[in-house]
Amino acid sequence: MTGVQIWTRLKTNRGGLAGLSILVVFLLLALGVWLGWLGQDWSRAPGGRWEPAGSRFWFGTNVVGQDIFQRSMYSVRTAFEIGLLVSLVSTLLGAALGALAGWYHRSWVDRSILWLKGVLDSIPFYLFVAAVAFALEGYPWAMHVAMIATFWTSTARLVRAEVMKIKGREFVLAARAIGLPDGLTLQRHVLPNTSHILLVQASLSFVAAIKTEVVLSFLGLGVKDGVSWGLMLAESTQEVLAGHFNNFLAATLMLFTLLLGFNLLVDALQDAFDPKQVTR
Amino acid sequence: MNRPTLSVRDLVVVVHGREGSRRIVDGVGFDLAPAKVLGLVGESGSGKSTIAKALMGLLQAGLCTVQAGRMTLGQTNLAALTEKGWQKLRGREMSMIFQEPLTCLDPVFTVGQQLVAVLRRHRHLSRREARDAAAHLLGTIGFADALDLLASYPHQLSGGMRQRIMLAMAMGCDPAVLIADEPTSALDVTTQAQVLMQLTALGRERQTAILLITHDLGVVAQYCDHALVIREGKIVEAAPVRKLFEAPTHPYTRSLLAAVPTIRARRHRGSPRTLADQL
């Protein structure tokens, strides 16, 4: 399956295109923050407490007078760093380890990977993240490391089972019978047949990473220097009680839109990757 | 074209089970000459496919081992090959096609991508050359719309077409030996005839030695030059096909031949006897 084919098929899917445009807009916003054009004043407090939305502060201000628009823009960058990084790395890691375990089923490779997966899965997640966060204190990527270290296991489990299934199919034997080495068979014929799992897992872990960040930031284990939708939500717990919804709405709607776009795109990608959907 | 002969002597394959080891192929020997079709006939579980896999070095490691015997292809001693050596040999010198054309092609790639990959691997062609070669190859197998076919996915094709594409893939690098493991058992009778005709015609044309594994005596009678009858891992009879059908010497061969139902048999006995009845 080539990129051109996938694009021609994706083009016909309206939901997918909508998702792609949402994602592109968010990506541009994140790029703006990275390049220093947007959201740089997220920590300054130029306004008064709880100013309403208007021409000066588009989304109003929070309890200490910080501009909510600036903060939600900066959070786009945080979300991308966490969501994209964690979902990509953990899915790839899970795919690689799961494929190895399934391919070398019942060998020492399989047993060691399963053992590692079992150990990681048996530690309560937030306890593990807290431990990593304390162990890597002062290191800004501690949360990412902790999430990647735990998220890969479910992908690995699914990919392992799928690889074991595909390994027994005749086209794998046929690939060997025409002289393809083991490693290449795994890479060219077995892994592409797991793409549907990888796409779903990537989208699920993207969502899970951002949601986990919200929880961790709320607990004070998350984003250290910077701001995120999670931190904004944590702040807003007090504001909502006082009847001020700007912070809460900004964070939730941004999060919702990004996740919606991402899910729409992945859904469409899954169809585009599926050869059975080709109609001629 | 001077093609090497595949020669097998005293082949023993042992399967290691929980209750000890068992010989599932026991002392099999034969020669496979260029442009000839050798039929390997036997019932299910008689060791036909195991022989094929042993010849290709495809036996599942740790489960089965080739214990004795000599297998040579021309000057090459197959028994001494390393996995690397096998990889060079498979697809280039020896090819194999399998029983299930439905699952032999990778569902996520087009037929063209898979054919091109094989051709490029063994013949060191550029992408464009390999594409042309693939289209040409499909032409020789009798497909008129080769370009259309190259762009299709396996699920868009019928079983017969897929098996012919497997045949094209296996013959792509002009192997000296082609092993066909029940290539038509999953196909209907007319498609079966078409595929087997192409298989044997290609073999004659390109001087390929063919080992045709089947449980269908009709197929043997029609397409093979020589036949081996195998039972429980042992060859019970080896003869030219004509002789096998006219004067079978071994009782098992006779019972196999008698098990083919005929109209006359039904009139006499009501229903054809099963093989088990006769043994």
Boltz contact constraints between the chains, C-beta under 6 A:
constraints:
  - contact:
      token1: [A, 169]
      token2: [B, 103]
      max_distance: 6.0
  - contact:
      token1: [A, 170]
      token2: [B, 98]
      max_distance: 6.0
  - contact:
      token1: [A, 170]
      token2: [B, 100]
      max_distance: 6.0
  - contact:
      token1: [A, 170]
      token2: [B, 103]
      max_distance: 6.0
  - contact:
      token1: [A, 170]
      token2: [B, 104]
      max_distance: 6.0
  - contact:
      token1: [A, 171]
      token2: [B, 104]
      max_distance: 6.0
  - contact:
      token1: [A, 171]
      token2: [B, 105]
      max_distance: 6.0
  - contact:
      token1: [A, 171]
      token2: [B, 106]
      max_distance: 6.0
  - contact:
      token1: [A, 174]
      token2: [B, 104]
      max_distance: 6.0
  - contact:
      token1: [A, 177]
      token2: [B, 56]
      max_distance: 6.0
  - contact:
      token1: [A, 177]
      token2: [B, 90]
      max_distance: 6.0
  - contact:
      token1: [A, 177]
      token2: [B, 96]
      max_distance: 6.0
  - contact:
      token1: [A, 178]
      token2: [B, 91]
      max_distance: 6.0
  - contact:
      token1: [A, 178]
      token2: [B, 118]
      max_distance: 6.0
  - contact:
      token1: [A, 179]
      token2: [B, 87]
      max_distance: 6.0
  - contact:
      token1: [A, 179]
      token2: [B, 90]
      max_distance: 6.0
  - contact:
      token1: [A, 179]
      token2: [B, 91]
      max_distance: 6.0
  - contact:
      token1: [A, 181]
      token2: [B, 87]
      max_distance: 6.0
  - contact:
      token1: [A, 189]
      token2: [B, 106]
      max_distance: 6.0
  - contact:
      token1: [A, 192]
      token2: [B, 108]
      max_distance: 6.0
  - contact:
      token1: [A, 193]
      token2: [B, 108]
      max_distance: 6.0
  - contact:
      token1: [A, 275]
      token2: [B, 108]
      max_distance: 6.0
  - contact:
      token1: [A, 275]
      token2: [B, 153]
      max_distance: 6.0
  - contact:
      token1: [A, 276]
      token2: [B, 155]
      max_distance: 6.0
